[in-house]
Amino acid sequence: MGRLSGKIAIITGGARGMGASHVRKFVAEGAKVVFTDLNEEGGNALALELGENVKFVKQDVTNWADWENVIAETENTFGPANILVNNAGISVNKSLMEMTEEEYRKIVDINQVSVFLGMKAVVPLMQKAGGGSIINISSINGLVGGAVGYTDTKFAVRGITKAAALQLAHLGIRVNSVHPGVIETPMVTEGDAVEVIKEFAKSIPVGRMAQPEEVTNLVLYLASDESSYSTGSEFIIDGGLTAM
């Protein structure tokens, strides 16, 4: 307990799934958390559950004005943030030839552009706070091939993480990417390919999908001062998939 005492965090895509797991754990470890999502019902319910140390803000992560609002809400409510978790993301289960330009650009905006906007928005706050940690949620598909659109953007998240880490190190701001494998979240369990994914999970070296909390434990480490010498790095949590 208390690994994030005195920390102020912003977490996107926090209303359910992996993001909600991050929010719960961060609060339990002493952080004050502003979390965002388009899912108002889920966001308000989680905020009610967790109490005074959290605030939910509805946000379109692809919109700069929404980012400015999140930054203002964070500073006005808790103070300058020193943690950002860029967690929001989507996937579209279509092939290259099936996917429309509109669908492709939507994936790019949510998975990739939002990471750029979030980092750009939070850096002034982190400078006020005297430094910070940015954790960008990528995927093992930021390391190896996968779905068109999703893979492209997750490679981009990996790349911008390294570029930003080099540019922000002198400010005391660390930037790392997390690369989960198959995680048992609504993106998987409610998607079109749920049965295929469940069958695939049997071939993972550890023999199962990960629980969101297992990824959260890694994100918590990167958010805390325990990872003070880590920046510009990929942290893989995939049950051995990329070792095959």
Backbone hydrogen bonds in HBPLUS format (Angstrom, degrees):
<---DONOR---> <-ACCEPTOR-->    atom                        ^
c    i                          cat <-CA-CA->   ^        H-A-AA   ^      H-
h    n   atom  resd res      DA  || num        DHA   H-A  angle D-A-AA Bond
n    s   type  num  typ     dist DA aas  dist angle  dist       angle   num
A0005-SER N   A0002-GLY O   3.27 MM   3  4.93 167.9  2.28 105.0 103.8     1
A0004-LEU N   A0029-GLU O   2.78 MM  25  5.27 156.0  1.83 147.1 148.1     2
A0007-LYS N   A0004-LEU O   2.97 MM   3  5.38 158.4  2.02 139.8 139.0     3
A0032-LYS N   A0007-LYS O   3.03 MM  25  6.45 161.0  2.07 152.9 157.1     4
A0082-ASN N   A0008-ILE O   2.91 MM  74  5.65 153.8  1.98 146.1 152.0     5
A0083-ILE N   A0008-ILE O   3.12 MM  75  6.19 128.0  2.41 157.7 153.6     6
A0009-ALA N   A0032-LYS O   2.85 MM  23  6.27 162.7  1.88 161.1 167.0     7
A0034-VAL N   A0009-ALA O   2.85 MM  25  6.20 167.3  1.86 162.7 165.0     8
A0010-ILE N   A0083-ILE O   2.96 MM  73  6.22 144.9  2.08 135.6 145.4     9
A0085-VAL N   A0010-ILE O   2.82 MM  75  6.23 160.9  1.85 163.3 169.5    10
A0011-ILE N   A0034-VAL O   2.98 MM  23  6.46 151.9  2.06 148.8 156.5    11
A0036-THR N   A0011-ILE O   2.92 MM  25  6.37 152.9  1.99 155.0 160.6    12
A0012-THR N   A0085-VAL O   3.13 MM  73  6.48 166.4  2.15 175.4 174.5    13
A0013-GLY N   A0036-THR O   2.89 MM  23  5.73 109.0  2.40 123.0 141.4    14
A0014-GLY N   A0036-THR O   2.91 MM  22  5.69 158.3  1.95 157.4 160.7    15
A0020-ALA N   A0016-ARG O   3.31 MM   4  4.57 160.1  2.35 102.2 105.0    16
A0021-SER N   A0017-GLY O   3.18 MM   4  6.49 150.8  2.27 146.2 154.7    17
A0022-HIS N   A0018-MET O   3.01 MM   4  6.36 153.2  2.09 148.8 155.5    18
A0023-VAL N   A0019-GLY O   3.00 MM   4  6.33 160.5  2.04 150.6 155.6    19
A0024-ARG N   A0020-ALA O   3.02 MM   4  6.23 171.4  2.03 153.8 154.9    20
A0025-LYS N   A0021-SER O   3.08 MM   4  6.23 168.7  2.10 151.7 154.8    21
A0026-PHE N   A0022-HIS O   2.88 MM   4  5.99 164.8  1.90 156.9 161.3    22
A0027-VAL N   A0023-VAL O   3.08 MM   4  6.26 165.4  2.11 154.8 158.2    23
A0028-ALA N   A0024-ARG O   3.00 MM   4  6.20 160.5  2.04 147.5 153.5    24
A0029-GLU N   A0025-LYS O   2.95 MM   4  6.15 135.4  2.15 142.6 154.4    25
A0029-GLU N   A0026-PHE O   3.17 MM   3  5.10 129.2  2.44  92.1 105.5    26
A0031-ALA N   A0026-PHE O   2.99 MM   5  5.43 160.4  2.03 151.8 145.4    27
A0030-GLY N   A0027-VAL O   3.02 MM   3  5.22 161.9  2.06 112.6 114.0    28
A0033-VAL N   A0053-ASN O   2.90 MM  20  6.36 159.8  1.94 159.3 162.3    29
A0055-LYS N   A0033-VAL O   2.89 MM  22  6.43 138.9  2.06 152.8 160.4    30
A0035-PHE N   A0055-LYS O   2.97 MM  20  6.40 153.1  2.05 155.4 164.2    31
A0057-VAL N   A0035-PHE O   3.03 MM  22  6.33 156.6  2.09 154.2 160.0    32
A0059-GLN N   A0037-ASP O   2.98 MM  22  5.32 156.0  2.04 118.2 125.9    33
A0040-GLU N   A0038-LEU O   3.06 MM   2  5.84 116.3  2.49 112.1  95.8    34
A0043-GLY N   A0039-ASN O   2.94 MM   4  6.01 159.7  1.98 150.6 157.3    35
A0044-ASN N   A0040-GLU O   2.85 MM   4  5.87 168.0  1.86 152.8 155.6    36
A0045-ALA N   A0041-GLU O   3.10 MM   4  6.19 155.3  2.16 142.6 149.7    37
A0046-LEU N   A0042-GLY O   3.04 MM   4  6.22 157.6  2.09 147.1 152.6    38
A0047-ALA N   A0043-GLY O   3.01 MM   4  6.18 159.1  2.05 148.4 154.4    39
A0048-LEU N   A0044-ASN O   2.99 MM   4  6.13 153.9  2.05 144.4 151.1    40
A0049-GLU N   A0045-ALA O   3.03 MM   4  6.23 151.3  2.11 141.9 149.9    41
A0050-LEU N   A0046-LEU O   3.02 MM   4  6.24 151.5  2.11 149.1 155.6    42
A0051-GLY N   A0047-ALA O   3.01 MM   4  6.05 143.0  2.15 147.8 155.0    43
A0054-VAL N   A0051-GLY O   3.32 MM   3  6.19 157.0  2.38 127.1 128.1    44
A0063-ASN N   A0060-ASP O   3.01 MM   3  5.59 165.5  2.03 126.5 128.1    45
A0066-ASP N   A0063-ASN O   3.15 MM   3  5.35 122.3  2.50 100.3 114.0    46
A0067-TRP N   A0063-ASN O   3.17 MM   4  6.57 147.4  2.28 145.2 154.7    47
A0067-TRP N   A0064-TRP O   3.04 MM   3  5.00 117.3  2.45  93.4 109.1    48
A0068-GLU N   A0064-TRP O   2.94 MM   4  6.31 155.5  2.00 152.7 159.4    49
A0069-ASN N   A0065-ALA O   3.03 MM   4  6.29 149.6  2.12 142.4 150.6    50
A0070-VAL N   A0066-ASP O   2.95 MM   4  6.24 155.7  2.01 146.9 153.1    51
A0071-ILE N   A0067-TRP O   2.96 MM   4  6.20 163.5  1.99 154.8 158.7    52
A0072-ALA N   A0068-GLU O   3.02 MM   4  6.22 160.8  2.06 145.4 150.6    53
A0073-GLU N   A0069-ASN O   2.84 MM   4  6.05 163.7  1.87 153.9 158.5    54
A0074-THR N   A0070-VAL O   2.90 MM   4  6.05 156.8  1.95 148.5 154.8    55
A0075-GLU N   A0071-ILE O   3.04 MM   4  6.25 171.1  2.05 153.4 155.2    56
A0076-ASN N   A0072-ALA O   2.90 MM   4  5.97 161.7  1.93 151.2 157.0    57
A0077-THR N   A0073-GLU O   2.97 MM   4  5.89 145.0  2.09 139.5 148.1    58
A0078-PHE N   A0074-THR O   2.86 MM   4  5.75 166.1  1.88 155.3 159.1    59
A0079-GLY N   A0074-THR O   3.10 MM   5  6.17 155.1  2.16 136.6 140.0    60
A0133-SER N   A0082-ASN O   2.90 MM  51  6.25 149.5  1.99 140.8 147.1    61
A0084-LEU N   A0133-SER O   3.03 MM  49  6.52 152.5  2.10 152.5 156.2    62
A0135-ILE N   A0084-LEU O   2.78 MM  51  6.18 166.8  1.80 167.2 171.9    63
A0087-ASN N   A0085-VAL O   3.08 MM   2  5.62 116.4  2.50 109.2  92.6    64
A0086-ASN N   A0135-ILE O   2.92 MM  49  6.26 145.8  2.04 149.1 160.0    65
A0137-ILE N   A0086-ASN O   3.04 MM  51  5.99 170.9  2.05 147.3 149.4    66
A0094-LYS N   A0092-VAL O   2.92 MM   2  5.74 133.7  2.14 106.9  93.0    67
A0098-GLU N   A0095-SER O   3.15 MM   3  5.11 129.6  2.42  96.0 109.6    68
A0099-MET N   A0095-SER O   2.97 MM   4  6.01 152.7  2.04 158.3 163.4    69
A0104-TYR N   A0100-THR O   2.98 MM   4  6.24 160.3  2.02 150.7 156.4    70
A0105-ARG N   A0101-GLU O   2.89 MM   4  6.10 168.3  1.91 156.3 158.8    71
A0106-LYS N   A0102-GLU O   3.05 MM   4  6.19 146.5  2.17 142.3 151.3    72
A0107-ILE N   A0103-GLU O   3.17 MM   4  6.48 156.2  2.23 147.8 152.6    73
A0108-VAL N   A0104-TYR O   3.06 MM   4  6.40 164.5  2.08 153.7 157.9    74
A0109-ASP N   A0105-ARG O   2.90 MM   4  6.05 159.9  1.94 146.3 151.8    75
A0110-ILE N   A0106-LYS O   3.02 MM   4  6.19 167.4  2.03 152.6 155.4    76
A0111-ASN N   A0107-ILE O   2.82 MM   4  5.73 166.1  1.84 156.7 161.2    77
A0112-GLN N   A0108-VAL O   2.92 MM   4  5.18 147.4  2.03 130.4 139.8    78
A0113-VAL N   A0108-VAL O   2.97 MM   5  6.37 161.9  2.01 151.6 157.6    79
A0114-SER N   A0109-ASP O   3.05 MM   5  6.20 134.5  2.26 149.6 160.4    80
A0115-VAL N   A0112-GLN O   3.06 MM   3  5.43 132.3  2.30 106.3 118.3    81
A0116-PHE N   A0112-GLN O   3.40 MM   4  6.85 156.6  2.46 151.3 156.7    82
A0117-LEU N   A0113-VAL O   2.95 MM   4  6.27 166.2  1.97 157.5 161.0    83
A0118-GLY N   A0114-SER O   2.84 MM   4  5.93 160.8  1.88 145.2 150.8    84
A0119-MET N   A0115-VAL O   3.05 MM   4  6.20 165.7  2.07 150.1 153.4    85
A0120-LYS N   A0116-PHE O   2.99 MM   4  6.12 167.6  2.00 153.5 157.5    86
A0121-ALA N   A0117-LEU O   2.87 MM   4  5.99 153.3  1.94 148.3 155.8    87
A0122-VAL N   A0118-GLY O   3.04 MM   4  6.12 153.3  2.11 146.7 152.9    88
A0123-VAL N   A0119-MET O   3.21 MM   4  6.16 147.9  2.32 153.1 157.5    89
A0125-LEU N   A0122-VAL O   3.00 MM   3  5.33 119.3  2.38 108.3 123.4    90
A0126-MET N   A0122-VAL O   2.98 MM   4  6.29 160.3  2.02 157.8 164.3    91
A0127-GLN N   A0123-VAL O   2.88 MM   4  6.15 148.7  1.98 154.9 163.9    92
A0128-LYS N   A0124-PRO O   3.17 MM   4  6.44 152.1  2.25 140.8 147.3    93
A0128-LYS N   A0125-LEU O   3.06 MM   3  5.11 116.0  2.49  95.9 111.1    94
A0129-ALA N   A0125-LEU O   2.94 MM   4  6.27 144.8  2.06 143.9 154.9    95
A0130-GLY N   A0126-MET O   2.96 MM   4  6.08 112.3  2.43 135.0 150.6    96
A0131-GLY N   A0126-MET O   2.76 MM   5  5.03 160.4  1.80 155.9 152.1    97
A0130-GLY N   A0127-GLN O   3.19 MM   3  5.07 150.6  2.28  95.8 104.6    98
A0132-GLY N   A0172-GLY O   3.05 MM  40  6.46 156.3  2.11 131.9 132.6    99
A0174-ARG N   A0132-GLY O   2.87 MM  42  6.27 161.4  1.90 152.5 151.6   100
A0134-ILE N   A0174-ARG O   2.74 MM  40  6.05 164.0  1.77 155.4 160.9   101
A0176-ASN N   A0134-ILE O   3.03 MM  42  6.47 159.5  2.07 163.5 167.8   102
A0136-ASN N   A0176-ASN O   2.93 MM  40  6.28 166.9  1.95 160.5 163.1   103
A0178-VAL N   A0136-ASN O   2.97 MM  42  6.30 153.6  2.04 148.4 153.9   104
A0138-SER N   A0178-VAL O   2.72 MM  40  5.57 149.3  1.81 152.3 163.1   105
A0142-GLY N   A0139-SER O   2.86 MM   3  5.21 155.1  1.93 110.8 114.1   106
A0140-ILE N   A0180-PRO O   2.93 MM  40  5.76 139.5  2.10 154.4 143.3   107
A0143-LEU N   A0140-ILE O   2.88 MM   3  5.20 153.0  1.96 111.1 115.8   108
A0144-VAL N   A0140-ILE O   2.90 MM   4  6.23 147.8  2.01 149.4 159.8   109
A0151-THR N   A0147-ALA O   2.85 MM   4  5.58 168.4  1.86 163.1 166.4   110
A0153-THR N   A0149-GLY O   3.12 MM   4  6.16 166.6  2.14 144.9 148.3   111
A0154-LYS N   A0150-TYR O   3.00 MM   4  6.15 153.6  2.07 149.9 157.7   112
A0155-PHE N   A0151-THR O   2.97 MM   4  6.18 149.3  2.07 153.2 160.4   113
A0156-ALA N   A0152-ASP O   3.10 MM   4  6.39 150.7  2.19 139.6 148.1   114
A0157-VAL N   A0153-THR O   2.90 MM   4  6.24 146.7  2.02 144.5 153.1   115
A0158-ARG N   A0154-LYS O   3.25 MM   4  6.40 156.0  2.31 135.9 141.4   116
A0159-GLY N   A0155-PHE O   3.02 MM   4  6.36 151.1  2.11 145.8 154.0   117
A0160-ILE N   A0156-ALA O   2.88 MM   4  6.13 168.1  1.89 160.5 161.9   118
A0161-THR N   A0157-VAL O   3.03 MM   4  6.04 146.0  2.15 141.9 151.0   119
A0162-LYS N   A0158-ARG O   3.35 MM   4  6.65 154.7  2.42 141.9 146.4   120
A0163-ALA N   A0159-GLY O   3.09 MM   4  6.40 164.4  2.12 152.6 156.9   121
A0164-ALA N   A0160-ILE O   2.87 MM   4  5.88 166.1  1.89 146.5 150.8   122
A0165-ALA N   A0161-THR O   2.92 MM   4  5.99 151.7  2.00 142.5 151.0   123
A0166-LEU N   A0162-LYS O   3.23 MM   4  6.46 154.8  2.30 146.1 150.6   124
A0167-GLN N   A0163-ALA O   3.20 MM   4  6.49 153.0  2.28 143.6 151.1   125
A0168-LEU N   A0164-ALA O   2.86 MM   4  5.92 142.8  2.00 153.1 162.0   126
A0169-ALA N   A0165-ALA O   3.15 MM   4  5.80 127.9  2.44 139.8 147.0   127
A0171-LEU N   A0168-LEU O   2.92 MM   3  5.37 152.7  1.99 114.4 123.4   128
A0173-ILE N   A0168-LEU O   3.35 MM   5  5.45 161.7  2.38 144.1 140.5   129
A0172-GLY N   A0169-ALA O   2.97 MM   3  5.27 163.4  2.00 114.2 118.3   130
A0232-GLY N   A0175-VAL O   2.63 MM  57  5.60 163.9  1.65 154.3 159.0   131
A0177-SER N   A0233-SER O   2.99 MM  56  6.32 171.6  2.00 165.7 168.5   132
A0235-PHE N   A0177-SER O   2.86 MM  58  6.19 150.6  1.94 152.1 162.0   133
A0179-HIS N   A0235-PHE O   2.77 MM  56  5.92 164.1  1.80 155.3 154.2   134
A0237-ILE N   A0179-HIS O   3.10 MM  58  6.04 169.3  2.11 130.4 131.3   135
A0181-GLY N   A0237-ILE O   2.95 MM  56  6.22 134.1  2.17 145.0 135.7   136
A0210-ALA N   A0182-VAL O   2.92 MM  28  6.29 166.6  1.93 157.7 158.6   137
A0185-THR N   A0183-ILE O   2.85 MM   2  5.72 122.7  2.19 114.3  97.4   138
A0184-GLU N   A0210-ALA O   2.85 MM  26  6.03 169.5  1.86 171.3 169.6   139
A0188-VAL N   A0185-THR O   2.90 MM   3  5.49 143.1  2.04 116.9 126.7   140
A0189-THR N   A0185-THR O   2.90 MM   4  6.11 167.6  1.91 158.5 159.7   141
A0190-GLU N   A0186-PRO O   2.91 MM   4  5.18 148.0  2.01 133.6 137.9   142
A0191-GLY N   A0188-VAL O   3.36 MM   3  5.31 162.3  2.39 101.9 107.0   143
A0197-ILE N   A0193-ALA O   2.93 MM   4  6.16 159.5  1.97 159.7 166.1   144
A0198-LYS N   A0194-VAL O   2.94 MM   4  6.15 157.5  1.99 148.4 154.4   145
A0199-GLU N   A0195-GLU O   3.06 MM   4  6.23 155.7  2.13 143.4 149.5   146
A0200-PHE N   A0196-VAL O   2.88 MM   4  6.10 155.8  1.94 145.6 153.1   147
A0201-ALA N   A0197-ILE O   2.86 MM   4  6.05 147.9  1.96 147.8 156.1   148
A0202-LYS N   A0199-GLU O   3.18 MM   3  5.63 146.4  2.30 107.3 115.9   149
A0203-SER N   A0200-PHE O   2.83 MM   3  5.54 155.3  1.89 121.5 128.9   150
A0204-ILE N   A0201-ALA O   3.16 MM   3  5.33 159.5  2.21 105.2 111.6   151
A0207-GLY N   A0204-ILE O   2.64 MM   3  4.92 149.6  1.73 116.9 128.0   152
A0214-GLU N   A0211-GLN O   2.91 MM   3  5.53 144.0  2.05 118.3 128.0   153
A0215-VAL N   A0212-PRO O   3.06 MM   3  5.40 127.4  2.34 106.2 118.9   154
A0216-THR N   A0212-PRO O   2.97 MM   4  6.29 159.2  2.02 151.3 158.1   155
A0217-ASN N   A0213-GLU O   3.05 MM   4  6.25 147.6  2.16 143.0 148.9   156
A0218-LEU N   A0215-VAL O   2.99 MM   3  5.34 127.8  2.27 106.3 119.4   157
A0219-VAL N   A0215-VAL O   3.03 MM   4  6.40 160.6  2.07 153.8 159.8   158
A0220-LEU N   A0216-THR O   2.75 MM   4  5.92 159.9  1.79 157.0 162.4   159
A0221-TYR N   A0217-ASN O   3.23 MM   4  6.39 153.5  2.30 134.0 140.0   160
A0222-LEU N   A0218-LEU O   3.12 MM   4  6.49 157.6  2.18 149.8 155.0   161
A0223-ALA N   A0219-VAL O   2.91 MM   4  6.16 142.6  2.05 147.3 158.4   162
A0224-SER N   A0220-LEU O   3.01 MM   4  6.14 136.8  2.21 146.3 157.2   163
A0227-SER N   A0224-SER O   3.45 MM   3  6.25 169.1  2.47 116.2 118.0   164
A0228-SER N   A0225-ASP O   3.20 MM   3  5.07 139.0  2.38 119.2 114.0   165
A0230-SER N   A0227-SER O   2.99 MM   3  5.45 165.7  2.02 126.5 127.2   166
A0241-LEU N   A0238-ASP O   3.25 MM   3  5.59 165.1  2.28 112.8 117.0   167
A0243-ALA N   A0240-GLY O   3.08 MM   3  5.21 151.3  2.17 105.2 114.1   168
A0244-MET N   A0241-LEU O   3.20 MM   3  5.69 164.0  2.23 112.6 117.5   169
